[in-house]
Amino acid sequence: RKGLSPNTIAAYRDTWRLLIKHLTATTGIPADKIDLGMIDTEAITAFLDHLQAVRGNSTTTRNARLTAIRAVLAVTLPDHPEHADTIARVLAVPTRRGTSRTVQFLTVEETEALIDAPQATTWTGRRDRALLTLAAQTGLRISELTTLSTSDIHTGTGAHVTCTGKGRKYRATPLTAATLTVLVPYLAERGTRPGAAVFPGPLGQHLSRDALERRLAKHLATATEHCPSLGAKHVTMHTLRHTAAMRLLQAGVDVAVIALWLGHENTSSTDVYLHADMTI
């Protein structure tokens, strides 16, 4: 009904699974015997503390779990007025303020070393090089990269890539000439293989998030041999998104345009790059 993305729904599901398991372990009550009356502020606070102290979750993850609990209870409240007071108190549990961190991104030299790491003599190497090139230039999220189809890439006049991103927002992101020099020959070769995924697995299927991160880790190890500064950084696919944003900012692109480029709801989400640039 709320039109949430599959990733958000999965996050809510996992949060409640963890919460119910925690309540069962701490109270000794079977999962099917737990009712809303037991989900009070004390139980929720203990669960959130457990996430950080035992599971080692960050403040951001802790707050995301709290958001998932609130979302479900807010929908539940009208149908269970007998638990209104308990639910209202849980909805009032505050999020925890975390320490702000400067975003991690790659320099031009580090980006080039990473993109050059895949072997151009193999199909998977050429695929991975095209993937890393596109990610570093467009700043697409990993969820957007894994769902791209060949029909989403437009290489003619006004070359761009289209996607439906977070919050089911549709956007088109321009492709530079440098990116096209890698993508065009790759897509020509890609057309001889099965499936419609831009970056396919062995059977033509879309690669998973884990598969992309594994490929990145492999090429990162190779790139670090030629560019040692990469070894001091924690690099994920999202780091390439930060890298694209910082390139735009350092090129003098307005923050409002960068927010549109990245698919941000508003410029407040993009301000973190301004802070990173000021730190430099």
C-alpha positions as CSV (number, residue, x, y, z in Angstrom):
1,R,0.0,0.0,0.0
2,K,2.8,2.4,0.8
3,G,4.7,1.7,-2.4
4,L,8.0,1.0,-0.6
5,S,10.9,-0.5,-2.5
6,P,11.7,-4.3,-2.1
7,N,15.0,-3.3,-0.3
8,T,13.0,-1.3,2.3
9,I,10.5,-4.1,2.8
10,A,13.4,-6.6,3.2
11,A,15.0,-4.3,5.8
12,Y,11.8,-4.0,7.8
13,R,11.4,-7.8,7.6
14,D,15.0,-8.4,8.8
15,T,14.6,-5.9,11.7
16,W,11.4,-7.6,13.0
17,R,13.1,-11.0,12.7
18,L,16.0,-9.8,14.8
19,L,13.7,-8.2,17.3
20,I,11.5,-11.2,17.8
21,K,14.6,-13.5,18.2
22,H,16.0,-11.1,20.7
23,L,12.7,-11.0,22.7
24,T,12.5,-14.8,22.7
25,A,16.1,-15.1,23.9
26,T,15.7,-12.5,26.7
27,T,12.3,-13.4,28.0
28,G,12.2,-17.2,27.3
29,I,8.7,-16.7,25.6
30,P,8.2,-18.6,22.3
31,A,8.0,-16.3,19.3
32,D,4.3,-17.2,18.6
33,K,3.4,-16.1,22.2
34,I,4.9,-12.6,22.0
35,D,2.2,-9.9,21.8
36,L,2.2,-6.2,21.3
37,G,2.1,-5.5,25.0
38,M,5.6,-6.9,25.3
39,I,7.1,-4.6,22.7
40,D,7.5,-1.6,25.0
41,T,10.2,1.1,25.3
42,E,12.3,-1.0,27.7
43,A,12.3,-4.0,25.2
44,I,13.1,-1.8,22.2
45,T,15.8,0.1,24.0
46,A,17.4,-3.2,25.1
47,F,17.2,-4.5,21.6
48,L,18.8,-1.4,20.1
49,D,21.6,-1.5,22.7
50,H,22.1,-5.2,21.8
51,L,22.5,-4.3,18.2
52,Q,25.4,-2.0,19.0
53,A,27.0,-3.8,21.9
54,V,26.8,-7.4,20.7
55,R,26.2,-7.3,16.9
56,G,28.6,-4.4,16.5
57,N,26.1,-2.3,14.4
58,S,26.8,1.3,13.7
59,T,24.6,4.2,15.0
60,T,23.3,4.5,11.4
61,T,22.2,0.9,11.4
62,R,20.7,1.2,14.9
63,N,18.6,4.2,13.8
64,A,17.5,2.4,10.6
65,R,16.3,-0.6,12.8
66,L,14.4,1.9,15.0
67,T,12.8,3.4,11.9
68,A,11.6,0.0,10.8
69,I,10.1,-0.8,14.2
70,R,8.3,2.6,14.2
71,A,6.9,2.1,10.7
72,V,5.3,-1.2,11.5
73,L,3.9,0.0,14.8
74,A,2.5,3.2,13.3
75,V,0.4,1.0,10.9
76,T,-0.6,-1.3,13.7
77,L,-1.7,1.4,16.1
78,P,-5.3,2.1,14.7
79,D,-6.2,-1.6,14.8
80,H,-5.0,-2.1,18.4
81,P,-6.2,0.8,20.6
82,E,-5.7,-1.3,23.7
83,H,-1.9,-1.0,23.2
84,A,-2.0,2.7,22.1
85,D,-0.1,4.0,25.1
86,T,2.7,1.4,24.8
87,I,3.0,1.9,21.0
88,A,3.0,5.7,21.4
89,R,5.9,5.5,23.8
90,V,7.9,3.3,21.4
91,L,7.2,5.8,18.6
92,A,8.7,8.5,20.8
93,V,12.0,6.7,21.3
94,P,14.6,9.1,19.9
95,T,17.2,8.2,17.3
96,R,20.8,8.3,18.5
97,R,23.1,11.0,17.1
98,G,26.2,9.6,15.4
99,T,29.5,11.1,14.7
100,S,29.6,12.7,11.3
101,R,32.2,11.2,8.9
102,T,33.8,12.7,5.9
103,V,32.8,10.7,2.8
104,Q,35.4,8.4,1.3
105,F,36.1,8.9,-2.4
106,L,38.9,8.1,-4.9
107,T,41.3,10.5,-6.5
108,V,41.6,10.6,-10.3
109,E,44.8,8.4,-10.1
110,E,43.1,5.9,-7.9
111,T,40.0,5.7,-10.1
112,E,42.0,5.1,-13.2
113,A,44.0,2.4,-11.5
114,L,40.8,0.6,-10.4
115,I,39.2,0.9,-13.9
116,D,42.4,-0.4,-15.5
117,A,42.7,-3.4,-13.1
118,P,40.3,-5.8,-15.0
119,Q,42.0,-7.9,-17.7
120,A,41.0,-6.6,-21.2
121,T,41.9,-10.0,-22.6
122,T,38.8,-11.7,-21.1
123,W,35.1,-11.2,-21.4
124,T,34.5,-10.8,-17.7
125,G,37.4,-8.3,-17.6
126,R,35.9,-6.2,-20.3
127,R,32.5,-6.4,-18.6
128,D,34.0,-5.3,-15.3
129,R,35.9,-2.5,-16.8
130,A,32.7,-1.1,-18.4
131,L,30.9,-1.5,-15.1
132,L,33.5,0.3,-13.1
133,T,33.7,3.1,-15.7
134,L,29.9,3.6,-15.7
135,A,29.7,3.5,-11.9
136,A,32.5,6.0,-11.4
137,Q,31.1,8.5,-14.0
138,T,27.4,8.3,-13.3
139,G,27.3,7.6,-9.6
140,L,24.5,5.0,-10.0
141,R,23.7,3.1,-6.8
142,I,24.6,-0.6,-6.7
143,S,20.9,-1.5,-6.8
144,E,20.5,0.6,-10.0
145,L,23.6,-1.0,-11.6
146,T,22.4,-4.5,-10.9
147,T,19.0,-3.9,-12.6
148,L,20.2,-2.1,-15.7
149,S,19.0,-3.6,-19.1
150,T,20.6,-2.9,-22.5
151,S,17.6,-0.8,-23.4
152,D,18.5,1.6,-20.6
153,I,21.7,2.7,-22.3
154,H,21.4,5.3,-25.0
155,T,24.6,6.0,-26.9
156,G,23.3,8.3,-29.7
157,T,23.0,12.1,-29.6
158,G,22.6,13.2,-26.0
159,A,23.9,9.9,-24.7
160,H,22.6,8.9,-21.3
161,V,21.5,6.0,-19.0
162,T,18.1,5.7,-17.6
163,C,17.1,4.0,-14.3
164,T,14.4,3.8,-11.7
165,G,16.2,4.4,-8.4
166,K,15.5,4.8,-4.7
167,G,11.9,5.7,-4.0
168,R,11.0,4.5,-7.5
169,K,12.2,7.8,-8.9
170,Y,13.0,7.7,-12.7
171,R,16.0,9.7,-13.9
172,A,18.3,10.0,-16.8
173,T,22.1,10.5,-16.3
174,P,24.4,11.9,-19.1
175,L,27.2,9.8,-20.4
176,T,30.5,11.4,-21.2
177,A,32.6,10.8,-24.3
178,A,35.2,9.0,-22.3
179,T,32.6,6.6,-20.9
180,L,31.2,6.0,-24.3
181,T,34.6,4.9,-25.7
182,V,34.4,2.0,-23.2
183,L,30.7,1.3,-23.3
184,V,30.0,1.3,-27.1
185,P,32.4,-1.6,-28.0
186,Y,31.4,-3.4,-24.9
187,L,27.7,-3.2,-25.7
188,A,28.4,-4.4,-29.2
189,E,30.1,-7.5,-27.8
190,R,27.4,-7.8,-25.1
191,G,24.8,-8.1,-27.9
192,T,26.1,-11.5,-28.9
193,R,25.4,-13.0,-25.5
194,P,22.0,-14.1,-24.0
195,G,19.8,-12.0,-21.7
196,A,19.1,-8.3,-21.4
197,A,21.2,-7.4,-18.4
198,V,23.8,-4.7,-19.2
199,F,26.3,-6.5,-16.9
200,P,25.3,-10.2,-17.0
201,G,26.4,-13.3,-15.2
202,P,27.3,-16.6,-17.0
203,L,23.7,-17.3,-18.1
204,G,22.8,-13.7,-19.0
205,Q,21.2,-13.0,-15.7
206,H,21.6,-9.7,-13.7
207,L,24.5,-9.9,-11.3
208,S,23.7,-9.7,-7.6
209,R,24.9,-7.0,-5.2
210,D,27.3,-9.5,-3.6
211,A,28.7,-10.5,-7.0
212,L,29.5,-6.8,-7.8
213,E,31.2,-6.3,-4.4
214,R,33.2,-9.5,-4.9
215,R,34.3,-8.3,-8.4
216,L,35.3,-4.9,-7.0
217,A,37.3,-6.5,-4.2
218,K,39.2,-8.6,-6.7
219,H,40.1,-5.6,-8.9
220,L,40.8,-3.5,-5.9
221,A,43.6,-5.9,-4.8
222,T,45.1,-5.7,-8.3
223,A,44.8,-1.9,-8.5
224,T,46.5,-1.5,-5.1
225,E,49.7,-3.1,-6.4
226,H,50.0,-0.2,-8.8
227,C,48.4,2.5,-6.7
228,P,49.3,1.9,-3.0
229,S,47.1,4.7,-1.6
230,L,44.1,2.5,-2.4
231,G,45.2,0.2,0.4
232,A,44.4,2.8,3.0
233,K,40.8,3.2,1.9
234,H,37.7,1.2,2.5
235,V,36.3,1.0,-1.0
236,T,32.9,-0.3,-1.9
237,M,30.6,0.2,-4.9
238,H,29.1,3.2,-3.0
239,T,32.5,4.7,-2.9
240,L,32.3,5.1,-6.7
241,R,29.1,7.0,-6.2
242,H,30.8,9.4,-3.8
243,T,33.7,9.7,-6.3
244,A,31.3,10.7,-9.1
245,A,29.7,13.4,-6.9
246,M,33.1,14.8,-5.8
247,R,34.3,15.0,-9.5
248,L,31.2,17.0,-10.3
249,L,31.6,19.3,-7.3
250,Q,35.3,19.9,-8.0
251,A,34.4,20.7,-11.6
252,G,32.2,23.5,-10.4
253,V,28.8,21.9,-10.9
254,D,26.1,23.4,-8.6
255,V,25.0,21.3,-5.7
256,A,21.4,21.3,-6.8
257,V,22.4,19.8,-10.2
258,I,24.5,17.1,-8.4
259,A,21.4,16.3,-6.3
260,L,19.4,15.7,-9.4
261,W,22.3,13.7,-11.0
262,L,22.4,11.4,-8.0
263,G,18.7,11.1,-7.6
264,H,18.6,12.8,-4.2
265,E,15.2,14.0,-2.8
266,N,16.7,17.4,-1.9
267,T,20.1,19.1,-1.7
268,S,20.5,18.4,2.1
269,S,21.6,14.8,1.1
270,T,24.3,16.3,-1.1
271,D,25.7,18.8,1.4
272,V,28.0,16.0,2.7
273,Y,30.1,16.5,-0.4
274,L,30.4,20.2,0.3
275,H,31.8,19.4,3.8
276,A,34.2,16.9,2.3
277,D,35.4,19.5,-0.2
278,M,35.9,22.1,2.5
279,T,37.9,19.5,4.5
280,I,40.2,19.1,1.5
